[in-house]
Amino acid sequence: MRRYAHRLLVITSTLSQIKSSYPQRSVSPNRVIQSLIAILAGLQVPFLCTETHELGEELVASYLYQVHLYHWLETNDYGRYLADHDL
């Protein structure tokens, strides 16, 4: 993922579910959270938690739209400036 200027990890689970114990697994919820924080801090990959796959798709689409929008603004010499009501 380091090759890409824009990265986003989408987890289709709520943060409270991730933080809950896993009866069938020997993995600690705290270890999972600490791994996500390490990815955020060390690799600079932000993450979002969503309740459903569909909501995750919507967030990814919105994120990609914003990335494209800012790229287009900069490419066309508008800078990273949005006017009121542009979003």
DSSP file (Angstrom, degrees, kcal/mol; ACC not computed):
  #  RESIDUE AA STRUCTURE BP1 BP2  ACC     N-H-->O    O-->H-N    N-H-->O    O-->H-N    TCO  KAPPA ALPHA  PHI   PSI    X-CA   Y-CA   Z-CA
    1    1 A M    >         0   0    0      0, 0.0     3,-1.5     0, 0.0     5,-0.0   0.000 360.0 360.0 360.0 -16.5    0.0    0.0    0.0
    2    2 A R  T 3   +     0   0    0      1,-0.3     5,-0.0    43,-0.0     0, 0.0   0.781 360.0  66.8 -62.2 -25.5    3.0    2.3    0.4
    3    3 A R  T 3  S+     0   0    0      2,-0.0     2,-0.4     3,-0.0    -1,-0.3   0.762  89.3  80.2 -65.7 -24.3    3.1    2.8   -3.4
    4    4 A Y    <   -     0   0    0     -3,-1.5     3,-0.1     1,-0.1     0, 0.0  -0.674  69.7-148.9 -93.8 136.5   -0.3    4.7   -3.3
    5    5 A A  S    S+     0   0    0     -2,-0.4     2,-0.5     1,-0.2    -1,-0.1   0.838  90.3  44.6 -68.2 -32.3   -0.6    8.3   -2.2
    6    6 A H  S    S+     0   0    0      2,-0.0     2,-0.3    39,-0.0    -1,-0.2  -0.962  70.8 173.2-120.6 123.9   -4.0    7.7   -0.8
    7    7 A R        +     0   0    0     -2,-0.5     2,-0.3    37,-0.2    -5,-0.0  -0.947   6.1 173.9-130.0 148.2   -4.7    4.7    1.4
    8    8 A L        -     0   0    0     -2,-0.3     2,-0.6    37,-0.1    39,-0.2  -0.915  17.5-153.9-156.0 127.4   -7.8    3.7    3.4
    9    9 A L  E     -a   47   0A   0     37,-2.8    39,-2.3    -2,-0.3     2,-0.5  -0.915  14.7-163.9-102.5 120.8   -8.5    0.5    5.3
   10   10 A V  E     -a   48   0A   0     -2,-0.6     2,-0.6    37,-0.2    39,-0.2  -0.924   1.5-165.4-109.7 124.8  -12.2   -0.2    5.7
   11   11 A I  E     -a   49   0A   0     37,-3.1    39,-2.9    -2,-0.5     2,-1.9  -0.938  15.4-145.2-111.6 121.4  -13.3   -2.7    8.3
   12   12 A T  S    S+     0   0    0     -2,-0.6     2,-0.3    37,-0.2    41,-0.1  -0.462  73.7  77.5 -88.8  68.3  -16.9   -4.0    8.0
   13   13 A S  S    S-     0   0    0     -2,-1.9    37,-0.3    37,-0.2    -2,-0.1  -0.935  85.2-102.7-164.1 149.0  -17.4   -4.3   11.7
   14   14 A T     >  -     0   0    0     -2,-0.3     4,-2.0    37,-0.2     3,-0.2  -0.428  29.7-119.2 -75.5 156.3  -18.2   -1.8   14.4
   15   15 A L  H  > S+     0   0    0      1,-0.2     4,-2.2     2,-0.2     5,-0.1   0.857 115.7  56.4 -63.4 -34.2  -15.3   -0.8   16.7
   16   16 A S  H  > S+     0   0    0      2,-0.2     4,-0.6     1,-0.2    -1,-0.2   0.854 106.5  50.1 -67.3 -32.8  -17.3   -2.1   19.7
   17   17 A Q  H >4 S+     0   0    0     -3,-0.2     3,-0.6     2,-0.2    -2,-0.2   0.897 110.9  48.8 -69.3 -39.6  -17.5   -5.5   18.0
   18   18 A I  H 3< S+     0   0    0     -4,-2.0    -2,-0.2     1,-0.2    -1,-0.2   0.891 111.1  51.0 -64.5 -37.9  -13.8   -5.5   17.3
   19   19 A K  H 3< S+     0   0    0     -4,-2.2    -1,-0.2    -5,-0.2    -2,-0.2   0.607  95.3  92.4 -76.4 -12.9  -13.2   -4.5   21.0
   20   20 A S  S << S-     0   0    0     -4,-0.6     2,-0.0    -3,-0.6    -3,-0.0  -0.409  88.6 -93.3 -79.5 158.4  -15.4   -7.4   22.2
   21   21 A S        -     0   0    0     -2,-0.1    -1,-0.1     1,-0.1     7,-0.1  -0.344  28.4-133.9 -71.0 154.2  -14.0  -10.8   23.1
   22   22 A Y    >   -     0   0    0      5,-0.5     3,-1.4     3,-0.2     5,-0.1  -0.896  14.3-167.0-111.6 100.5  -13.9  -13.6   20.4
   23   23 A P  T 3  S+     0   0    0      0, 0.0    -1,-0.1     0, 0.0    -2,-0.0   0.829  87.7  44.3 -60.4 -33.6  -15.1  -16.8   22.0
   24   24 A Q  T 3  S+     0   0    0      2,-0.0     2,-0.3     0, 0.0    -2,-0.0   0.497 110.6  64.4 -88.7  -3.4  -13.9  -19.0   19.1
   25   25 A R    <   -     0   0    0     -3,-1.4    -3,-0.2     2,-0.1     0, 0.0  -0.844  67.2-143.5-124.0 155.3  -10.5  -17.4   18.8
   26   26 A S        +     0   0    0     -2,-0.3     2,-0.3     2,-0.1    -1,-0.1   0.256  67.5 116.5 -96.5  11.7   -7.4  -17.0   21.0
   27   27 A V        -     0   0    0     -5,-0.1    -5,-0.5     1,-0.0    -2,-0.1  -0.633  65.3-129.1 -84.5 136.2   -6.9  -13.4   19.7
   28   28 A S     >  -     0   0    0     -2,-0.3     4,-1.8     1,-0.1     3,-0.3  -0.695   6.0-140.4 -83.8 131.8   -7.1  -10.6   22.2
   29   29 A P  H  > S+     0   0    0      0, 0.0     4,-2.4     0, 0.0     5,-0.2   0.865 105.4  56.2 -58.1 -35.5   -9.4   -7.7   21.1
   30   30 A N  H  > S+     0   0    0      1,-0.2     4,-2.7     2,-0.2     5,-0.2   0.879 104.4  52.4 -64.1 -36.6   -6.8   -5.3   22.6
   31   31 A R  H  > S+     0   0    0     -3,-0.3     4,-1.9     2,-0.2    -1,-0.2   0.888 109.0  50.0 -65.5 -38.8   -4.1   -6.8   20.4
   32   32 A V  H  X S+     0   0    0     -4,-1.8     4,-2.1     2,-0.2    -2,-0.2   0.938 112.7  46.4 -64.5 -46.7   -6.4   -6.3   17.3
   33   33 A I  H  X S+     0   0    0     -4,-2.4     4,-2.4     1,-0.2    -2,-0.2   0.921 111.9  50.8 -61.7 -44.9   -7.0   -2.6   18.3
   34   34 A Q  H  X S+     0   0    0     -4,-2.7     4,-2.2     1,-0.2    -1,-0.2   0.850 108.3  53.1 -63.7 -33.3   -3.3   -2.1   19.0
   35   35 A S  H  X S+     0   0    0     -4,-1.9     4,-2.1     2,-0.2    -1,-0.2   0.908 109.2  48.7 -66.1 -41.6   -2.5   -3.5   15.5
   36   36 A L  H  X S+     0   0    0     -4,-2.1     4,-2.2     2,-0.2    -2,-0.2   0.906 111.8  48.9 -64.1 -41.3   -4.9   -1.1   13.9
   37   37 A I  H  X S+     0   0    0     -4,-2.4     4,-3.0     2,-0.2     5,-0.3   0.883 109.9  52.1 -65.7 -37.8   -3.4    1.8   15.8
   38   38 A A  H  X>S+     0   0    0     -4,-2.2     4,-2.9     2,-0.2     5,-0.8   0.888 109.2  49.8 -64.9 -38.9    0.1    0.6   14.7
   39   39 A I  H  X5S+     0   0    0     -4,-2.1     6,-1.7     3,-0.2     4,-0.9   0.900 113.6  46.9 -64.5 -40.7   -1.0    0.5   11.1
   40   40 A L  H  <5S+     0   0    0     -4,-2.2     4,-0.4     4,-0.2    -2,-0.2   0.945 123.1  32.1 -65.3 -49.3   -2.4    4.1   11.5
   41   41 A A  H  <5S+     0   0    0     -4,-3.0    -2,-0.2     3,-0.1    -3,-0.2   0.924 128.1  35.2 -77.6 -46.1    0.7    5.5   13.2
   42   42 A G  H  <5S+     0   0    0     -4,-2.9    -3,-0.2    -5,-0.3    -2,-0.1   0.917 132.1  24.9 -79.4 -45.1    3.4    3.5   11.6
   43   43 A L  S  <<S-     0   0    0     -4,-0.9    -3,-0.2    -5,-0.8    -1,-0.2   0.502  97.6-128.5 -98.6  -6.1    2.3    3.0    8.1
   44   44 A Q        +     0   0    0     -4,-0.4    -4,-0.2    -5,-0.3   -37,-0.2   0.894  56.7 146.8  56.9  43.8    0.0    6.0    8.0
   45   45 A V        -     0   0    0     -6,-1.7    -1,-0.2    -9,-0.1   -37,-0.1  -0.930  38.8-146.9-109.2 108.0   -3.0    4.0    6.8
   46   46 A P        -     0   0    0      0, 0.0   -37,-2.8     0, 0.0     2,-0.4  -0.352  14.2-155.0 -70.3 155.3   -6.2    5.4    8.2
   47   47 A F  E     -a    9   0A   0    -39,-0.2     2,-0.4   -37,-0.0   -37,-0.2  -0.971  10.4-162.7-133.6 151.1   -9.0    3.1    8.9
   48   48 A L  E     -a   10   0A   0    -39,-2.3   -37,-3.1    -2,-0.4     2,-0.5  -0.972  11.3-145.6-126.8 143.2  -12.8    3.3    9.2
   49   49 A C  E     -a   11   0A   0     -2,-0.4     2,-0.3   -39,-0.2   -37,-0.2  -0.935  19.9-176.3-108.6 132.7  -15.2    0.9   10.8
   50   50 A T        -     0   0    0    -39,-2.9   -37,-0.2    -2,-0.5     6,-0.0  -0.924  30.6-133.6-127.2 153.7  -18.6    0.4    9.3
   51   51 A E  S    S+     0   0    0     -2,-0.3     2,-0.3   -39,-0.1   -37,-0.2   0.827  88.0  24.0 -74.5 -31.4  -21.6   -1.7   10.4
   52   52 A T  S  > S-     0   0    0    -39,-0.1     4,-1.8     1,-0.1   -39,-0.1  -0.900  73.7-118.7-134.7 160.7  -22.2   -3.2    6.9
   53   53 A H  H  > S+     0   0    0     -2,-0.3     4,-2.3     2,-0.2     5,-0.1   0.886 115.4  55.2 -61.8 -40.4  -20.4   -4.0    3.7
   54   54 A E  H  > S+     0   0    0      1,-0.2     4,-2.0     2,-0.2    -1,-0.2   0.898 106.8  49.0 -63.2 -41.1  -22.8   -1.7    1.9
   55   55 A L  H  > S+     0   0    0      1,-0.2     4,-2.2     2,-0.2    -1,-0.2   0.882 109.4  53.5 -65.4 -37.4  -22.0    1.2    4.1
   56   56 A G  H  X S+     0   0    0     -4,-1.8     4,-2.5     2,-0.2    -2,-0.2   0.903 106.7  52.0 -61.3 -42.3  -18.3    0.5    3.6
   57   57 A E  H  X S+     0   0    0     -4,-2.3     4,-2.5     1,-0.2    -2,-0.2   0.908 109.2  50.2 -60.0 -42.5  -18.8    0.6   -0.2
   58   58 A E  H  X S+     0   0    0     -4,-2.0     4,-2.4     2,-0.2    -2,-0.2   0.907 110.9  48.5 -63.5 -42.5  -20.5    4.0    0.2
   59   59 A L  H  X S+     0   0    0     -4,-2.2     4,-2.6     2,-0.2    -2,-0.2   0.902 111.5  49.5 -65.3 -41.4  -17.6    5.4    2.3
   60   60 A V  H  X S+     0   0    0     -4,-2.5     4,-2.8     2,-0.2     5,-0.2   0.922 111.2  49.7 -63.6 -43.8  -15.0    4.1   -0.2
   61   61 A A  H  X S+     0   0    0     -4,-2.5     4,-2.1     1,-0.2    -2,-0.2   0.918 112.6  47.2 -61.3 -43.4  -16.9    5.7   -3.1
   62   62 A S  H  X S+     0   0    0     -4,-2.4     4,-2.2     2,-0.2    -2,-0.2   0.902 112.4  49.9 -64.5 -41.2  -17.1    9.0   -1.2
   63   63 A Y  H  X S+     0   0    0     -4,-2.6     4,-2.5     2,-0.2    -2,-0.2   0.933 111.3  48.1 -62.8 -47.0  -13.4    8.8   -0.3
   64   64 A L  H  X S+     0   0    0     -4,-2.8     4,-2.5     1,-0.2    -1,-0.2   0.869 109.6  53.9 -63.7 -36.0  -12.4    8.1   -3.9
   65   65 A Y  H  X S+     0   0    0     -4,-2.1     4,-2.8    -5,-0.2    -1,-0.2   0.939 110.1  46.6 -61.1 -46.8  -14.6   11.0   -5.1
   66   66 A Q  H  X S+     0   0    0     -4,-2.2     4,-2.5     2,-0.2     5,-0.2   0.898 111.6  50.9 -64.5 -40.7  -12.9   13.4   -2.7
   67   67 A V  H  X S+     0   0    0     -4,-2.5     4,-2.1     1,-0.2    -1,-0.2   0.936 113.7  45.2 -60.5 -46.4   -9.4   12.2   -3.7
   68   68 A H  H  X S+     0   0    0     -4,-2.5     4,-2.8     2,-0.2    -2,-0.2   0.909 111.4  53.4 -63.9 -42.5  -10.3   12.6   -7.4
   69   69 A L  H  X S+     0   0    0     -4,-2.8     4,-2.6     1,-0.2    -2,-0.2   0.937 111.2  44.2 -59.5 -49.6  -11.8   16.1   -6.7
   70   70 A Y  H  X S+     0   0    0     -4,-2.5     4,-2.3     1,-0.2    -1,-0.2   0.880 113.3  51.9 -65.9 -37.0   -8.7   17.4   -4.9
   71   71 A H  H  X S+     0   0    0     -4,-2.1     4,-2.6    -5,-0.2    -2,-0.2   0.926 111.3  47.5 -62.2 -43.9   -6.5   15.9   -7.7
   72   72 A W  H  X S+     0   0    0     -4,-2.8     4,-1.9     2,-0.2    -2,-0.2   0.919 110.8  51.4 -64.4 -43.8   -8.6   17.6  -10.3
   73   73 A L  H  <>S+     0   0    0     -4,-2.6     5,-3.3     1,-0.2     6,-0.8   0.923 114.3  43.1 -59.1 -45.6   -8.5   21.0   -8.5
   74   74 A E  H ><5S+     0   0    0     -4,-2.3     3,-1.4     4,-0.2    -2,-0.2   0.902 112.2  52.7 -68.9 -40.6   -4.7   20.9   -8.2
   75   75 A T  H 3<5S+     0   0    0     -4,-2.6    -1,-0.2     1,-0.3    -2,-0.2   0.829 111.3  47.3 -63.1 -32.9   -4.2   19.7  -11.7
   76   76 A N  T 3<5S-     0   0    0     -4,-1.9    -1,-0.3    -5,-0.2    -2,-0.2   0.087 119.7-107.8 -99.5  21.7   -6.3   22.5  -13.1
   77   77 A D  T < 5S+     0   0    0     -3,-1.4    -3,-0.2     1,-0.1    -2,-0.1   0.771  87.0 119.0  60.6  31.9   -4.6   25.2  -10.9
   78   78 A Y      < -     0   0    0     -5,-3.3     3,-0.4     1,-0.2    -4,-0.2   0.526  64.6-143.5 -95.9  -8.7   -7.4   25.7   -8.5
   79   79 A G        -     0   0    0     -6,-0.8     2,-0.7     1,-0.2    -1,-0.2  -0.243  46.0 -51.1  72.7-169.8   -5.4   24.6   -5.5
   80   80 A R  S    S+     0   0    0     -7,-0.1     2,-0.5    -6,-0.1    -1,-0.2  -0.335  96.8 128.9 -96.1  51.7   -6.9   22.7   -2.7
   81   81 A Y        -     0   0    0     -2,-0.7     2,-0.4    -3,-0.4    -3,-0.0  -0.921  36.8-172.4-116.2 129.6   -9.7   25.1   -2.3
   82   82 A L        -     0   0    0     -2,-0.5     2,-0.1     5,-0.0     3,-0.1  -0.961  18.2-138.1-115.3 136.5  -13.5   24.4   -2.1
   83   83 A A    >   -     0   0    0     -2,-0.4     3,-1.8     1,-0.2     4,-0.3  -0.417  44.2 -69.4 -83.9 166.6  -16.1   27.1   -2.1
   84   84 A D  T 3  S+     0   0    0      1,-0.3    -1,-0.2     2,-0.1     0, 0.0  -0.272 121.7  15.7 -54.2 140.6  -19.1   27.1    0.1
   85   85 A H  T 3  S+     0   0    0     -3,-0.1    -1,-0.3     1,-0.1    -2,-0.0   0.560  87.7 119.6  71.0  11.5  -21.7   24.4   -1.0
   86   86 A D    <         0   0    0     -3,-1.8    -2,-0.1     1,-0.2    -1,-0.1   0.801 360.0 360.0 -73.7 -28.4  -19.1   22.5   -3.2
   87   87 A L              0   0    0     -4,-0.3    -1,-0.2    -5,-0.0    -3,-0.1   0.482 360.0 360.0 -84.5 360.0  -19.5   19.4   -1.1
